[in-house]
Amino acid sequence: MGKKKKVNPRRIPLAKSAIDKDAIINEAMHDDMFHAWLLVASALVELGFARPDEIHDLSQHVNRYSKTHHPKRLDVERGEKLMGIGEIPRLNVDRVTSPVELEKFKARVRRVALYTALCSICLGLEDTGRFSPDDLHRIFLAADLTEAEIAAGQESYDDLERNLLNKMVQIEMEDGE
């Protein structure tokens, strides 16, 4: 008997009806703001831009700002420029044709949700008048580097949360975020 040839997982077809875009987006947005705050709060404290006891007030200000300012495309572009970590990746569900591509798509959607949350925080921090554009760039570059370590498995959001709790950092989250 001959050896059975292994099927390339990228060639296994996936029905478009198997892709629930709304569920994918809702799942990605579940903890995006909290994860973004863990990244930003860690950067703020580690870089010395804020004391642990100041994070709560900063998060409250950003929450108020986010509720009253619905970002337009120009605001998002300004946030991207301030953060200095590139543009929000574009998503196209039409190119998903296999289970492997679906998992990659879900990862990109999670990244976009996190990136959008970071952009919202950046604009809120800018609104405080406390941080210069260079400060914001440094803060969000540090946050992006930490997120890359998490993506590589070198750190986790649980580790960040534990470290912040050990420093008595309190992040104010609105209901539903």
Beta strands, then each sheet from edge to edge (+ up, - down):
end
